[in-house]
Amino acid sequence: MSKSSHELELGLNSFGDIATDHGRVFSDSETLRLLIDEAQLAESVGLDVFSIGEHYREDMVDSATPVILAAAAQATSTIRLGTSVTVLSTQDPVRLYQQFATVDGLSGGRAQLVLGRASAIESFPLFGYDIADYEEIFEEKLDLFLRLMREDRVTWSGRYRAPLDNARLRPRMPEGGIPAWIGIGGSPDSVVRAARHGMPLMMAIIGGRPQRFAGHVELYLRALAQFGHPELPVGQHSLGFVADTDDEAKNVHWKHWQPVVEAVSKERGFYPPTAERYAEEVDTGALYVGSPETVAQKIAGIVRTNHLARFDLKYDVLHLPRQAREKSIRLFGERVAPRVRELLAEDPGDWYLTGRDTAEIVKGGKAAHA
């Protein structure tokens, strides 16, 4: 699993969006099995990471993420398997540790995860949590989860679960735990939290100019230094779709993206998904949609600007045909990824350069001092 120095990681994210096949809507079980096929495909085209989200919505099937990842672990052999976000606030840290220790063991050490507070709140009433405790729950559970990963035995007490007395969980994670990132949607407080805990930063940038997050990266790097940690990786999660030509990519993606964003805009007060706004997002915003060359150029540019060590593309969208999903994955792995690395080699700029494998640096969710 070693990688050469200075190499960017490129991965795929799925939220388990229901797929279609020649107009027929897949069942939940068909979409789940499709995710395993797509993890295999991502590995076969040379991508570094395949991640699954965690949602509790009608048109997504990713609510039992560790189960999906365990199945993917048996169907693959090299690609890293993780979460695009784990909603730690409504998870039990003890159970989460056990689940991902199991995935890590089954995969031969390839498990990782991104921990977040959740932008959607369906899991709070579902599991009996009060959204008014949003901040306090996350901070308490993050503290416990990190202690479980970093310590052999844990004695702990808090407000939101039963105390632990010299607890040692099985199965065991490797010493120090597995790679764990903090996911943020734009809050400076979350940036500082990641730095304080010595955890890599994963930025979910799903709208607007992604360059505006460069300030968050600068804040993160300054905070790491102030907390006494070495420089750690920064990643970006964004939406996109790759096809043979720019027009094909935009036409296919818009058809399926527009109704999804229309529904979300009514639910959360987002901007309405007009064709003009869509074109702006593709041209200068956070949608990575186009031909392999177009998408590669755009990714290489944001890697330099946002100091990225990792870029993950959310490739699925509700009712996108299975064939289009497969083609996008193939093009991303076979043509976009090599082209991005070629562009960075030609003009590396000031992007994140490590002399070590990113997965090794983030292991245990803490700074790995040389």
N, C-alpha and C positions, 0 to 999 in steps of 0.2 A: 504493500500500500504506500510505499514511499513515493514522493514526488520530487521533481527537481526544484532547486532553489528558485525563488522569484516567480513561482507559477500560480496564476489565478485559478481558483476553483469555480467551476460552472456547474449548476445543478438545475433540477426541475422541482416545482411545487405543484401539488394537486390539492384541491379542496373536496375531492370526491364528487364533483359535479356530474349529474346524470348525463350519460352520452346518448347518442342516437345512431342508428344504422339504416341508411336509405329511408329516413323519415320515421322509422319505428323507434319509439322511446324505450331505452333499455330498462329492465327491471333493476332493483337495487342489487340483487345478487350478481347480475351480469356486469354492472358497473364495478362492483368490488373485484370481480375476477379480471376485468379489464385493467384495473390499477396494477395488478400483479404482472400482467403482460407488459404494461408500459414501464414498470420498473426493470424488467428484463431487457426491454428495448433500450432504455436509457443506458444501461450498462453496456450493451452490445455496441452502441455508437460512441462510447468513450467518455460519457459524462461522469462527474465526480460524486454527485449527491442526488438522491431521490427522496423527497420529503412529502409527508401527508399532513394536512391541517387537522383541526378539531372544531367541528361545527355541529349545531343541533337544529338544523333547518330542514325544511321539507324536501328540497331538491339536492341535498348533499348527503353522502353516505360515509363520512369520515369521523363519526362520533366515537368509534372504538379504534383509535389510531394504533395503539401498540399491537392489536391483533392483526391489523393489515400489515404492519411492518414485520411482524413475525412470519407471516406468510411470504412476504417479499424476501425475507432473509433466506428462506429455503429455496427460492426460485433464482437467487443470484449468488454471486461469490465474491465480488470485489467492490461494487458500488456502495458508498456509505448511505445509510438509511436513517432518516430523521423526521422531525416535525417542522412544518412551516410555522406553526405555533402550537404550544401546549398551554391550555388555559389553566394555569397553575392555581388561580384563585378558587376554582371550584373542583379541584382535584385534592385527594389526600396525598400529601408528600410521601408517606410511607408506602402506600400502594403504588404510587407513581415510580418510586425507586425500584420496587420489586418488579414491576412491569418492564421497565427499561433495562434493568439488570438481566432479565430473561431475554429480551430482544437482543441485547449485546452478546449474551452467551450463545444464543442460537445463530447469530450472524458472524461469529468469530471476531467480535470486537469492532463492528462497523456501526453501532448505534450512536446517535447523537440527538439533541433536541434543542428547540428554541422555546424559551419560557416567556409567556406574556400575560397581560392582565385581561385581554379580550376586548375587541372593539364592538362585538355583538354580545348581548347580555342574556341570550336565551338560557344558558346553563345556570344562571343564578336562581331563578325560580324553580327550574327543573330539579336542582339538587338542594333546594331549601336555604339558599344564602340570600342575605339582604344586600342589595346593590349599594346601600348607604355605607357599607363597610368595605367598599371596593379597594381603597388604598391599603387599609390596615390588614385585610386578609392576605393580599398579595405579598406584602412585606414580611409578614409572619411566616407564610408558607415557603417563601423563597429562602428565608433564613434556615428553616428546618430542612428543606431539601438539600441545600448546600452542605449543611452539617452532616447529613446522612451520607452524602457522596465523599466528603473529605475526612470524616472521622470513622474509626473502626467501631466504636461504641458511642451511643448518644444518650445523654440524659437531658431532657428538655421539657418545658411546659409553656403553654400559651393559652390564648382565648378560644381558638376555633377548632381544636381537636384535643383528644385525651393526651395526658403527659406521657413521656417515655422515660423509663428508668433503666439505664445501662443497656439499651436495645442494640442488638446486632442483627441486621436483616440478612435473609437468604432468599434467592441466590445473591452472591456478592458481585458488585461491580469491581473492575480493576481498581487498584489503589489510586485514590484521587478522583475516582468517578469516571464518567464519560463526558465527551465534549458537550458543553451546554452554553448557549448564547442567551442574551436578553433581547427580546423583540420589542421594538418601539414603533409608535405611529406618528411621532413628532413632538412628544413632550420632553422639554429639557430636563425635567426632574427624572424621567426614566433614563436619560442619557447618563446623568450623574450617578444614578443608582447602579447602572451597569459597571461604571468605573469604580465605584466604591467597593463593590463585591469582586472586582477583578475578573469580570466576565466579558467576552467578546460581544460586540454590538451588531444586531441585525435590524436594519431599517426597512419597514414596510412602506414603500413609496408607490402609491396606487393612483395618484392624480397630481396635476400641477407640474411645475418644472422641478425635476429631481435635483438640480444644482442647488436649490435652496437648502438642502440638507447638508451642504458643505460646512455650514456653521455649526451644526450639531456634531459633525465629525471633529472639528477643531475643539469644541467644548469637551468632547469625550477624551481626546488625546491629552488636553491640558489637565483634565480631572484625573486621568490615569497617573500622570506624573505627580500630581499633588497627593494622591493616595499611596504613592510609592510603588506602583505597578509598572512593569515594562509595557511597551507598546503592544497592543493586542489587535486581532483582526476586526475589520469592519465589513459587514456584508449588506447586500441590498436585495430585497424581494420586490419584484414588479411583475405586472401582467404583460402578456404578449402572445404573438402568434407568427409563425414563419411559413411562408409559401414560396413558390418559385419566383413570383414577381410581386412588386409592391401592390399593384392593383388587385391581384388575386387575394393577397393576404388581407388587405383592408376590406374588400367586399365580403369575404367569408366571415371575418372576425366581427365586423360591424353588425352583420345580420343577427349574430347571437349575443354580442356584447350589449347592444342597445336595449333589448327588453330587460336584461338583468339590471343594468344601471338605472333604467326607468323605474323599476320596482324599488331599488335601494334609495333612489333620490326622493321618492315619496315617503319612504320609511324614516330616513335620516336627515332630510333636508339638503341633500347634495345638489350639485348643479344638474340641470336637465340635460340628458344626453342628445344634444343636437348634432347633426352631421358636421356642422362647423366646429363645434367644440371637440368632437371626436378627431377631426383632422388636425386640430391644434395639438391634442394630446399625442397623436402619432408623430407629428413633425417635431415638436419641441418639448412635449410633456413626458409622462411616465408610462405610456404605452409603447412597448417594443414590438411593433407590428411592421412586417415588410418582408422583402427578399432577404436571403442570407447576408448579402453585402450590406444592405441598409441596417439590419439589426446588429450586425457585427460592429459597424462603425459607431452606432449609437451606444452600444455597450462599452466599447473601448473608451469612448469619450467620457462616460460617467464613471468608469473605473478610475481614470486619472483624476477627475474633479472631486469625487467623493472618497478617494483614498481607499478603494475597495480591495479586499483579499478574496471576496466571494460574491458571485452574482447568481441569484436563483430566479428563474422564469416560471411564473404561474401559467401553465400552458392550457389548462382546461377551462371551459366556460359552459354554462348550462346548455345542453342539447347540441353542442358542437359534435358533428359526426365523428364516429370512431376513426374513419379513414383520414379525416383532416387532422385529428389529434396525432395519429401515427406519423403522418408526413411531417408535421411540425416538429415532433421529437427527433425524427431522423435528420432533418435539415439543421436543427439546432446542434445536434451532436457531431454530425459529419462535416458541416460546412461553416456554421456560425462559430462554434468553439475554436476550431483551428485558426480561423481568420482573426478572431479577437486576439488570440495569443500572438499571431503574426504582427498585427498592428501594434501591440504593446512592445514587442521586441524591436520593431522599427523605431518607435518613439515612446519609450517607457514613461517619460515625464516623472511626476512625483507620486506615483501610485504606490500602494503598500508593498514593500519588499521584505520578505522574511527569508531567512536562511534555513528555515525548517518547515516541515510539513504542517499545514494549518491545523489539521486534526490533532497533531501532537501538542501544538501551542495551546489549544483551547481545552485540552484534556482536563477533566475535573472541574470545568467551569471556572478556573482560576488562573492567574498569571503563572506561566512556567518560566522561572528564572533560568538563564543560561548558567 
